Amino acid sequence: MTLSLNKFLFSISFALDLAESEIKCTSLKHSKRVAYICLRMADIMGLSDEEKFDLCSYSLLHDNGLIESFCNFTSEYNLSNVEDYFNVVNFSEHCSIGENNIKDFPFLTFQKNIILYHHEYYDGSGLFGKKENEIPIFAQLISFADTLDTNFDLSNICYDKKELILDFVKINEKKLFSKQIVDAYSILSESFLFWGDLEYFDEVNPLEKILPNFAIEVPLESFLSITKIFSKIIDGKSKFTAKHSVDLEEKSLKLVEYFNLDDETKLKIQIASNLHDIGKLGTPNAILDKEGSLTNQELFEIKKHAYLTHSILSKIDNFSDITKWASSHHEKLDGSGYPFGLTSNELGLEERIVSCLDFYQALVEDRPYRKSMTHKEAVLILRKNLSDYEIDIDIVNAIDIVFDEK
């Protein structure tokens, strides 16, 4: 398949923004502003288009480890306060998790330890004590942009703030930042376009305008490996879904083999399984981890995730089949599902496989309000839903055969 890396990257970054807005003490689109600052600095420093693309990718993904790290923290300390997280947790954990997560991303140039060292400072006072040339230049740029966006409100710019930021940068030369970074920023700070783009970031969407455009041919097998990155991030959102997408993908392979589907469809269903819950990155953990029944408002909130999955994936070219299969995992044959209310004549075998398997997988996992069910108990629940014409009897029978514990 031909993959527009730009569209894929922006789609995924939208999903990560949804999750980070709950965790970070910065405003929404933090990672996009970091990427924009980095790209403008890269122009001045003479980086190639391929290097710019990779720098943007790393910038948009730099905090991807926060989701799993925050979940680990809330599980270990039984706390959910964001300030507690930043005060108590070993903050370097999210750098290590994030570096490991992105190892299969299709970068165009060879870089190393960019996510791992994105909280290092030039004088060695960062999380890992790396200093000067021990810190890759991409990591230095991300650290610089992250520091600016974290410490200053870049959505409201005036002359005094512009000068205040420049003074801050110059004061921290050879402390937080290298001379090369400070010199490049001193030039960038004189650009009125730069400040205008930051202040009106949502309206003008400058990042997508300045990022070099790349499209590559990606075999479905390789793209499946890429989506495993994001299934891990999605599952890391809650301790109760720690392996949900991963297990669903593994089960989907067995089920499509049972139905003897062609190789392309097999791979696409596995990809859809990996990404089906990407919209849950926008669901508050207080709802995902709640013990007991949900209120009507909480149910309304959690149902948004299927819509968000569709919104995120539909931005990717040549992805329509996968988008439909992934975002239809809560549709029902009688039209009572969501987000689209599709009916049996609008739901093909692929959608039915993903939705029915998702139902089954949820039943055999622990949830905050109940323990996991056995295969036999889960199939009994599935069969009860047959009488309401909600799920496919052939797929329920297949699940019973393929995953029977005997």
GUSE-807459 format. One line per field, with one value per residue (C-alpha): residue number from 1; residue in one letter; x, y, z. Coordinates in Angstrom, 1 decimal, always signed. Each point is the difference from the previous one (the first is absolute). Last residue first. Layout:
num: [NUM, ...]
residuo: [A, ...]
X: [X, ...]
Y: [Y, ...]
Z: [Z, ...]
This chain:
num: [406, 405, 404, 403, 402, 401, 400, 399, 398, 397, 396, 395, 394, 393, 392, 391, 390, 389, 388, 387, 386, 385, 384, 383, 382, 381, 380, 379, 378, 377, 376, 375, 374, 373, 372, 371, 370, 369, 368, 367, 366, 365, 364, 363, 362, 361, 360, 359, 358, 357, 356, 355, 354, 353, 352, 351, 350, 349, 348, 347, 346, 345, 344, 343, 342, 341, 340, 339, 338, 337, 336, 335, 334, 333, 332, 331, 330, 329, 328, 327, 326, 325, 324, 323, 322, 321, 320, 319, 318, 317, 316, 315, 314, 313, 312, 311, 310, 309, 308, 307, 306, 305, 304, 303, 302, 301, 300, 299, 298, 297, 296, 295, 294, 293, 292, 291, 290, 289, 288, 287, 286, 285, 284, 283, 282, 281, 280, 279, 278, 277, 276, 275, 274, 273, 272, 271, 270, 269, 268, 267, 266, 265, 264, 263, 262, 261, 260, 259, 258, 257, 256, 255, 254, 253, 252, 251, 250, 249, 248, 247, 246, 245, 244, 243, 242, 241, 240, 239, 238, 237, 236, 235, 234, 233, 232, 231, 230, 229, 228, 227, 226, 225, 224, 223, 222, 221, 220, 219, 218, 217, 216, 215, 214, 213, 212, 211, 210, 209, 208, 207, 206, 205, 204, 203, 202, 201, 200, 199, 198, 197, 196, 195, 194, 193, 192, 191, 190, 189, 188, 187, 186, 185, 184, 183, 182, 181, 180, 179, 178, 177, 176, 175, 174, 173, 172, 171, 170, 169, 168, 167, 166, 165, 164, 163, 162, 161, 160, 159, 158, 157, 156, 155, 154, 153, 152, 151, 150, 149, 148, 147, 146, 145, 144, 143, 142, 141, 140, 139, 138, 137, 136, 135, 134, 133, 132, 131, 130, 129, 128, 127, 126, 125, 124, 123, 122, 121, 120, 119, 118, 117, 116, 115, 114, 113, 112, 111, 110, 109, 108, 107, 106, 105, 104, 103, 102, 101, 100, 99, 98, 97, 96, 95, 94, 93, 92, 91, 90, 89, 88, 87, 86, 85, 84, 83, 82, 81, 80, 79, 78, 77, 76, 75, 74, 73, 72, 71, 70, 69, 68, 67, 66, 65, 64, 63, 62, 61, 60, 59, 58, 57, 56, 55, 54, 53, 52, 51, 50, 49, 48, 47, 46, 45, 44, 43, 42, 41, 40, 39, 38, 37, 36, 35, 34, 33, 32, 31, 30, 29, 28, 27, 26, 25, 24, 23, 22, 21, 20, 19, 18, 17, 16, 15, 14, 13, 12, 11, 10, 9, 8, 7, 6, 5, 4, 3, 2, 1]
residuo: [K, E, D, F, V, I, D, I, A, N, V, I, D, I, D, I, E, Y, D, S, L, N, K, R, L, I, L, V, A, E, K, H, T, M, S, K, R, Y, P, R, D, E, V, L, A, Q, Y, F, D, L, C, S, V, I, R, E, E, L, G, L, E, N, S, T, L, G, F, P, Y, G, S, G, D, L, K, E, H, H, S, S, A, W, K, T, I, D, S, F, N, D, I, K, S, L, I, S, H, T, L, Y, A, H, K, K, I, E, F, L, E, Q, N, T, L, S, G, E, K, D, L, I, A, N, P, T, G, L, K, G, I, D, H, L, N, S, A, I, Q, I, K, L, K, T, E, D, D, L, N, F, Y, E, V, L, K, L, S, K, E, E, L, D, V, S, H, K, A, T, F, K, S, K, G, D, I, I, K, S, F, I, K, T, I, S, L, F, S, E, L, P, V, E, I, A, F, N, P, L, I, K, E, L, P, N, V, E, D, F, Y, E, L, D, G, W, F, L, F, S, E, S, L, I, S, Y, A, D, V, I, Q, K, S, F, L, K, K, E, N, I, K, V, F, D, L, I, L, E, K, K, D, Y, C, I, N, S, L, D, F, N, T, D, L, T, D, A, F, S, I, L, Q, A, F, I, P, I, E, N, E, K, K, G, F, L, G, S, G, D, Y, Y, E, H, H, Y, L, I, I, N, K, Q, F, T, L, F, P, F, D, K, I, N, N, E, G, I, S, C, H, E, S, F, N, V, V, N, F, Y, D, E, V, N, S, L, N, Y, E, S, T, F, N, C, F, S, E, I, L, G, N, D, H, L, L, S, Y, S, C, L, D, F, K, E, E, D, S, L, G, M, I, D, A, M, R, L, C, I, Y, A, V, R, K, S, H, K, L, S, T, C, K, I, E, S, E, A, L, D, L, A, F, S, I, S, F, L, F, K, N, L, S, L, T, M]
X: [-10.5, +0.2, -2.3, +1.5, -0.4, -3.3, -1.9, +1.4, -1.3, -3.5, -0.1, +1.2, -2.8, -2.6, +0.8, -0.7, -2.9, -3.0, -1.6, +0.0, +3.6, +1.0, -0.6, +2.4, +2.8, -0.6, +0.2, +3.2, +1.5, -0.9, +1.5, +3.2, +0.4, -0.9, +2.4, -0.8, -2.5, -0.5, +3.6, +0.1, +2.1, +0.1, -2.0, -3.1, +1.8, +1.6, -3.5, -1.4, +3.1, -0.3, -3.6, +0.9, +3.1, -1.6, -3.2, +1.9, +1.9, -3.1, -1.7, -2.3, -2.3, -2.6, +0.0, -0.7, +2.3, -0.9, +3.0, +1.8, -1.4, -2.2, -3.8, -0.1, -1.3, +3.3, +1.9, +2.8, +2.5, +3.1, -1.0, +3.0, +2.6, -1.7, -0.9, +3.5, +1.6, -2.1, +0.6, +3.7, +1.5, +0.8, -0.1, -2.4, -2.8, +2.1, -0.3, -3.6, -1.1, +1.8, -1.5, -3.5, +0.7, +1.4, -3.0, -1.9, +2.1, -1.3, -3.7, +0.4, +1.6, -3.0, -2.5, +1.9, +2.3, -0.4, +2.5, +3.7, +1.3, +3.3, -1.1, -2.2, +2.7, +2.5, -1.7, -0.8, +2.0, +2.6, -3.1, -0.2, +2.9, -2.3, -0.2, +3.7, +1.5, -3.1, -0.2, +3.6, -0.8, -3.1, +2.2, +2.6, -2.6, -1.8, +3.3, +0.7, -3.4, -2.7, -0.2, -2.7, +2.1, +3.0, -2.0, -0.7, +3.6, +1.3, -2.8, +1.1, +3.5, -1.3, -2.5, +2.8, +2.1, -3.0, -1.0, +3.4, +0.1, -3.7, -0.8, +3.3, -1.2, +1.6, +2.8, -2.3, -0.1, +3.8, +0.6, -2.6, +1.9, +3.4, -1.8, -1.3, +3.5, +0.5, -3.3, +1.3, +3.0, -2.2, -2.3, +3.0, +0.8, +0.6, +1.0, -1.5, +1.9, -1.1, +2.4, -1.5, -0.7, -3.7, -1.0, +1.8, -1.7, -3.6, -1.2, -2.9, +1.2, +3.5, -1.1, +2.5, +2.6, -0.3, +0.1, +3.2, +1.8, -1.3, +1.4, +3.5, +2.6, -0.2, +1.2, +3.4, +0.5, -1.3, +2.8, +2.6, -1.4, -0.2, +3.6, +1.2, -1.4, -3.0, -0.9, +3.3, +2.3, -2.4, -2.7, +0.2, -0.4, -3.2, -1.6, +0.8, -1.6, -3.1, -0.3, +0.5, -2.9, -2.1, +0.6, -1.0, -3.3, -1.0, -3.0, +0.0, +3.6, -0.7, +3.5, +1.7, -1.2, +0.1, +3.5, +1.4, -1.6, +1.6, +3.4, -0.3, -1.2, +3.0, +2.5, -1.5, +0.3, +3.7, +0.8, +1.1, +3.5, +1.2, -0.6, -1.3, -1.7, -1.0, -2.9, -2.9, +1.7, +2.6, +2.8, +0.9, -1.7, -3.3, -1.6, -3.8, -0.2, +2.6, -2.0, -2.2, +3.1, +2.0, +1.3, -0.6, +0.2, -1.9, -3.5, -1.8, -2.6, -0.9, +1.2, +2.0, -2.7, -1.2, +3.5, +0.9, -3.3, +0.3, +3.5, -1.0, -3.2, +2.1, +2.3, -2.7, +0.5, -3.4, -0.7, -0.2, -1.2, -2.5, -1.2, -0.7, -2.1, -2.2, -1.1, +1.3, +0.0, +3.8, +0.9, -3.0, +0.0, +3.7, -0.1, -2.9, +2.1, +2.9, -2.1, -1.4, +3.2, +1.9, -1.4, +1.6, +2.5, -2.4, -0.8, +3.6, +1.5, -2.1, +0.8, +3.8, -0.5, -1.7, +2.7, +2.7, -1.5, -0.4, +3.7, +1.1, +1.5, +0.1, -2.4, -2.6, +0.5, -0.9, -3.3, -0.6, +0.8, -2.4, -2.8, +0.7, -0.2, -3.2, -1.5, +1.1, -1.7, -3.2, -2.3, +1.4, +2.8, -0.2, -0.1, -2.1, -3.6, +1.2, +2.5, -2.7, -1.7, +3.3, +1.1, -3.1, +0.7, +3.7, -1.2, -1.9, +2.8, +2.5, -2.2, -0.8, +3.7, +1.2, -2.3, +0.0, -0.2, -1.1]
Y: [-27.9, +3.7, +0.6, +2.9, -1.2, -1.9, +2.5, +2.9, -1.7, -0.5, +3.7, +0.9, -2.0, +1.4, +3.7, +2.6, +2.3, -2.0, +0.2, -3.8, -0.1, +2.1, -3.0, -2.0, +2.5, -0.2, -3.8, +0.3, +2.1, -2.5, -2.9, +1.9, +0.8, +3.5, +2.6, +1.7, +2.8, +3.8, +1.1, -2.4, -3.2, -1.5, -2.9, +2.2, +2.8, -2.5, -1.4, +3.4, +0.9, -3.3, +0.8, +3.4, -1.0, -3.0, +1.8, +2.9, -2.5, -2.0, +3.0, +2.5, +2.1, -2.6, -0.8, +3.6, +2.9, +2.4, +2.3, +0.3, -2.3, -3.0, -0.4, -0.8, -3.5, -1.6, +1.9, +2.6, +0.3, -1.2, +2.2, +2.3, -2.7, -1.6, +3.3, +1.5, -3.2, +0.1, +3.7, +0.1, +1.0, +3.5, +0.6, +2.7, -2.6, -1.6, +2.8, +0.9, -3.7, -0.7, +3.2, -1.2, -3.3, +1.8, +2.2, -2.9, +0.5, +3.6, -0.9, -2.9, +2.4, +2.4, -2.8, -1.1, -2.9, -3.2, -1.0, +0.5, +2.7, -0.6, +1.0, +2.9, +1.6, -0.8, +2.7, -1.2, +1.8, -2.8, -2.2, +1.1, -2.3, -2.9, -1.7, +0.6, -3.5, -1.7, +2.0, -1.0, -3.7, +0.4, +1.5, -2.8, -2.7, +1.8, +0.2, -3.7, -1.3, -1.2, -3.6, +0.5, -1.8, +1.9, +3.2, -1.2, -0.9, +3.4, +1.8, -1.7, +1.4, +3.5, -0.2, -1.0, +3.0, +2.3, -1.1, -0.5, +2.6, +0.8, -0.1, +1.7, +3.0, +2.2, -2.5, -1.9, +2.9, +0.5, -3.7, +0.1, +3.0, -1.7, -3.2, +2.2, +0.3, -3.8, -0.3, +2.6, -2.2, -3.0, +2.3, +0.9, +3.7, +2.1, +3.4, +3.5, +3.1, +3.6, +2.5, +1.6, +3.8, +0.1, -2.9, +1.9, +3.3, -0.9, +3.6, +0.1, -2.4, +1.6, +3.6, +1.1, -2.4, +0.8, +3.7, -0.4, -1.8, +2.3, +3.0, -1.6, +1.7, -2.9, -2.3, +1.7, -0.2, -3.5, -1.2, +1.7, -1.6, -3.5, +0.2, +1.5, -3.1, +0.1, -0.7, +1.4, +0.8, +2.8, +0.3, +3.8, +0.3, -2.2, +1.9, +3.4, -1.2, -1.1, +3.3, +1.9, -1.9, +0.4, +3.8, +0.3, -1.9, -3.6, -1.9, -3.6, -0.6, +0.0, -0.5, -2.6, -3.2, +1.2, +1.4, -3.1, -2.3, +2.0, -0.3, -3.6, -0.8, +1.8, -1.7, -3.4, +0.6, +1.2, -3.3, +0.5, -1.3, +3.1, +2.2, -1.9, -3.2, -0.2, -2.3, +2.2, +3.3, +2.0, -0.9, +3.6, -0.2, -1.3, -3.4, -0.4, -1.3, -2.6, -3.2, +1.4, +0.8, -3.1, -0.7, +1.4, -1.6, +1.8, -0.5, -1.2, -2.7, -0.7, -3.4, +1.3, +2.4, -1.8, -0.6, +3.7, +0.9, -2.5, +1.2, +3.7, -0.7, -1.7, +3.1, +1.6, -2.3, +0.7, +1.9, +3.7, -0.1, -2.7, +1.7, +3.2, -2.1, -1.4, -3.5, -1.9, -3.8, +0.2, -3.0, +0.1, +3.8, +0.0, -2.9, +1.9, +3.2, -1.9, -1.6, +3.3, +2.0, -2.3, +1.8, +3.3, +0.5, -1.3, +3.3, +1.2, -3.3, +0.2, +3.7, -0.8, -2.9, +2.2, +2.7, -2.5, -1.2, +3.6, +0.7, +2.0, +3.5, +1.4, +2.8, -2.4, -2.4, +2.8, +0.4, -3.7, -0.3, +2.8, -1.7, -3.4, +1.5, +1.7, -3.3, -1.7, +2.5, -0.2, +0.3, +2.0, -1.0, -1.7, -3.3, -2.9, +0.5, +2.1, -2.7, -2.5, +2.2, +1.2, -3.6, -0.5, +3.2, -1.1, -3.2, +1.8, +2.5, -2.7, -2.1, +3.1, +1.0, -3.6, -0.3, -3.7, -1.8, -3.6]
Z: [+25.7, +0.6, -3.0, -1.9, -3.6, +0.4, +2.2, -2.0, -3.2, +1.5, +1.0, -3.5, -1.7, +2.4, -0.9, +2.7, +1.0, -1.2, +3.5, +0.3, -0.9, +3.0, +2.3, -2.1, +0.7, +3.8, -0.2, -2.0, +2.8, +2.7, -2.0, -0.8, +3.7, +1.2, +1.3, +3.3, +0.4, +0.4, -0.7, -2.9, -0.3, -3.5, -1.4, -0.6, -1.7, -2.4, -0.9, -0.9, -1.9, -1.9, -0.9, -1.3, -1.9, -1.7, -0.8, -1.6, -2.2, -0.9, -1.4, +1.9, -2.1, -0.6, +3.7, +1.1, +0.7, +2.9, -0.9, +3.3, +1.3, +0.4, -0.1, -3.8, +0.5, -1.1, +2.6, -0.3, +2.9, -2.0, -3.0, +0.3, -0.7, -2.9, -1.6, +0.4, -1.3, -3.1, -0.6, +0.5, -3.3, +1.3, +3.8, +1.3, +0.5, +2.7, +2.6, -0.7, +0.0, +3.3, +1.4, -0.8, +1.7, +3.0, +0.4, +1.6, +3.2, +0.5, -0.4, +2.4, +2.5, -0.4, +0.4, +3.2, -0.1, +2.1, +2.7, +0.2, -2.3, -1.8, -3.5, +1.3, +2.3, -2.7, -2.2, -3.6, -2.7, -0.3, -0.4, -3.6, -0.8, +0.9, -3.4, -0.8, +0.6, -1.1, -3.2, -0.7, +0.6, -2.3, -2.7, +0.3, -0.4, -2.8, -2.0, +0.7, -1.3, +2.4, +1.0, +2.6, +2.6, -1.1, +0.6, +3.5, +0.9, -1.2, +1.8, +3.3, -0.2, -0.9, +2.9, +2.4, -1.0, +0.1, +3.5, +1.5, +2.9, -0.4, +3.7, +0.9, -2.0, -2.8, -0.6, -2.3, -2.4, +0.1, -0.7, -2.8, -1.3, -0.5, -1.3, -2.8, -1.4, -0.1, -1.9, -2.4, -0.7, -0.8, -2.1, -2.2, +0.2, -3.1, +1.1, -0.1, +1.3, +0.3, +1.5, +3.1, -0.4, -0.7, +2.4, +2.9, -0.8, +0.9, -0.6, +2.4, +2.7, +0.1, +0.1, +2.6, -1.1, -3.7, +0.7, +2.1, -2.7, -2.8, +2.0, -0.4, +2.3, +2.5, -2.7, -0.2, +3.7, +0.0, -2.4, +2.2, +3.2, -1.5, -1.3, +3.3, +1.7, +2.3, +3.7, +1.5, -2.9, -1.0, +2.7, +0.3, -3.7, -0.1, +2.9, -1.6, -3.2, +1.9, +1.8, -3.3, -1.6, +3.1, +0.0, -3.7, +0.5, -0.7, +1.4, -1.2, +0.9, +3.8, +1.3, +2.1, -1.5, -3.6, +0.3, +1.8, -2.5, -2.9, +1.6, +1.0, -3.5, -1.5, +2.3, -0.8, -3.7, +0.6, +1.7, +3.7, +0.7, -1.9, +3.1, +3.0, +1.0, +3.7, -0.6, +1.2, -1.0, +1.9, -2.4, -1.0, -3.4, +1.4, -0.5, +0.0, -3.6, +0.7, -0.4, -2.7, -2.2, +1.0, -3.5, -3.5, -3.4, -2.7, -1.6, +3.1, -0.5, +3.7, +1.2, +3.0, +1.1, +3.1, +1.4, +0.1, +1.5, +2.9, +0.8, -0.1, +2.0, +2.7, +0.4, +2.1, +2.9, +1.4, +3.2, -0.8, -3.6, +0.8, +3.1, -2.1, -2.4, +2.8, -0.7, +3.0, +0.8, +0.3, -2.2, -2.3, -0.4, -0.8, -2.5, -1.8, +0.0, -1.5, -2.7, -1.1, +0.5, -2.4, -3.1, +1.2, -2.8, -2.7, -1.7, +0.4, -1.2, -3.1, -0.6, +0.3, -2.4, -2.6, +0.5, -0.4, -3.3, -1.2, +0.8, +3.1, -0.6, +3.5, -0.8, -1.5, +2.9, +2.5, -1.9, +0.1, +3.7, +0.8, -2.0, +1.6, +3.5, -0.9, -1.3, +3.2, +2.2, -2.0, +3.0, +2.9, +2.3, +3.4, -1.8, +0.9, -1.3, -3.0, -0.7, -0.9, -2.6, -1.3, -0.7, -2.2, -2.0, -0.3, -1.6, -2.7, -0.5, -0.6, -2.3, -2.1, -0.2, -0.7, -3.0, -0.3, -3.3, +0.6]
